[in-house]
Amino acid sequence: MTRDEVIAKWISVNEQLPKTGQRVLVSFIAPSGKRWTTCADYIAPKSILEADYMDEQYTDGGEYDEEKDCYWTTSGWYEFNYEPETNWRLGEKVTHWMPLPKAPEATEQPSEAAAQ
């Protein structure tokens, strides 16, 4: 495996977007002017029903499709939350993204210090 295969590269959103629902790292500039990185999902327009992605108490109303009589999740970037029904739409403009690395294989339990 080459070094370039091991090190993921940032991809401009102007060049390519991830697949809908693919969890990736994203980079954006906050209102303070600082660049931030977080884990997020990209949702393309009319690709995921709002009821399938968000709990109704956390929705923003979605995009109503009169022909299909359904609400689509509003397109955009959603910051990942361990409770999937509370994914929050990022208000900042994402400029770049990269795939997540593979998770390590769990072959041992963490030490007590690491578990705290």
C-alpha positions as CSV (number, residue, x, y, z in Angstrom):
1,M,0.0,0.0,0.0
2,T,1.4,3.4,-1.0
3,R,1.5,6.4,1.3
4,D,-1.2,8.1,-0.9
5,E,-3.5,5.1,-0.4
6,V,-3.2,5.4,3.4
7,I,-3.6,9.2,3.6
8,A,-7.1,10.3,2.6
9,K,-7.3,13.6,0.7
10,W,-9.8,16.5,1.1
11,I,-12.2,16.7,-1.8
12,S,-13.7,20.0,-2.8
13,V,-17.5,20.0,-2.8
14,N,-17.2,21.9,-6.1
15,E,-15.5,18.8,-7.6
16,Q,-17.6,16.0,-6.1
17,L,-20.1,15.2,-3.4
18,P,-20.3,12.0,-1.4
19,K,-23.1,9.5,-1.9
20,T,-26.3,10.4,-0.1
21,G,-26.1,9.2,3.5
22,Q,-22.4,8.4,3.4
23,R,-20.8,9.5,6.7
24,V,-17.7,11.6,6.0
25,L,-15.4,14.2,7.6
26,V,-16.3,17.7,6.5
27,S,-14.5,21.0,6.8
28,F,-16.2,24.4,6.9
29,I,-15.4,27.9,8.0
30,A,-17.4,29.0,11.1
31,P,-18.8,32.5,11.5
32,S,-15.8,33.3,13.7
33,G,-13.5,32.7,10.7
34,K,-12.0,29.5,12.1
35,R,-12.0,26.4,10.1
36,W,-13.7,23.4,11.7
37,T,-13.9,19.7,11.0
38,T,-16.7,17.4,12.0
39,C,-18.4,14.1,11.0
40,A,-21.4,14.5,8.8
41,D,-23.8,12.9,6.3
42,Y,-24.7,14.5,2.9
43,I,-28.3,14.3,1.9
44,A,-29.0,15.0,-1.8
45,P,-32.3,16.6,-2.8
46,K,-35.4,14.3,-2.7
47,S,-33.3,11.3,-1.8
48,I,-34.3,10.3,1.8
49,L,-37.8,10.6,3.2
50,E,-37.8,12.9,6.3
51,A,-39.6,10.3,8.4
52,D,-36.8,7.8,7.6
53,Y,-34.0,10.2,8.7
54,M,-35.3,12.4,11.5
55,D,-37.6,12.1,14.4
56,E,-40.7,14.3,13.8
57,Q,-39.9,16.5,16.8
58,Y,-36.5,17.5,15.3
59,T,-37.5,18.0,11.6
60,D,-37.5,21.4,9.9
61,G,-40.6,20.6,7.8
62,G,-38.7,19.1,4.9
63,E,-39.6,19.6,1.3
64,Y,-43.1,18.6,0.5
65,D,-43.7,16.6,-2.7
66,E,-47.3,17.1,-3.7
67,E,-47.1,14.5,-6.4
68,K,-45.9,11.7,-4.1
69,D,-47.6,13.2,-1.0
70,C,-44.5,13.0,1.2
71,Y,-41.8,15.1,2.8
72,W,-38.2,14.7,1.8
73,T,-35.3,15.5,4.1
74,T,-34.1,19.0,3.3
75,S,-30.9,18.6,1.3
76,G,-27.6,19.5,2.8
77,W,-25.1,18.4,5.4
78,Y,-26.1,16.9,8.7
79,E,-23.7,16.7,11.6
80,F,-23.5,13.1,12.9
81,N,-25.0,12.4,16.3
82,Y,-24.9,9.0,18.0
83,E,-28.7,9.2,18.2
84,P,-29.7,9.1,14.6
85,E,-33.0,10.9,15.0
86,T,-31.3,14.1,16.1
87,N,-28.9,14.8,13.2
88,W,-28.5,18.6,13.1
89,R,-28.3,20.4,9.7
90,L,-25.1,22.3,9.4
91,G,-25.8,26.0,8.9
92,E,-22.2,26.7,7.7
93,K,-21.2,26.1,4.1
94,V,-19.1,22.9,3.9
95,T,-16.1,23.5,1.5
96,H,-14.4,20.0,1.6
97,W,-15.0,16.4,2.6
98,M,-13.1,13.2,2.9
99,P,-14.1,9.5,3.5
100,L,-13.7,8.2,7.0
101,P,-10.8,5.8,7.6
102,K,-11.6,2.2,8.3
103,A,-12.2,1.6,12.0
104,P,-9.5,-0.4,13.8
105,E,-10.2,-4.0,14.5
106,A,-11.0,-4.5,18.1
107,T,-8.7,-7.2,19.3
108,E,-8.4,-6.2,22.9
109,Q,-10.2,-4.3,25.6
110,P,-9.1,-0.7,26.4
111,S,-7.2,-0.1,29.6
112,E,-9.0,1.2,32.6
113,A,-7.5,4.6,32.1
114,A,-8.5,4.8,28.4
115,A,-12.1,3.7,29.3
116,Q,-12.6,6.6,31.7
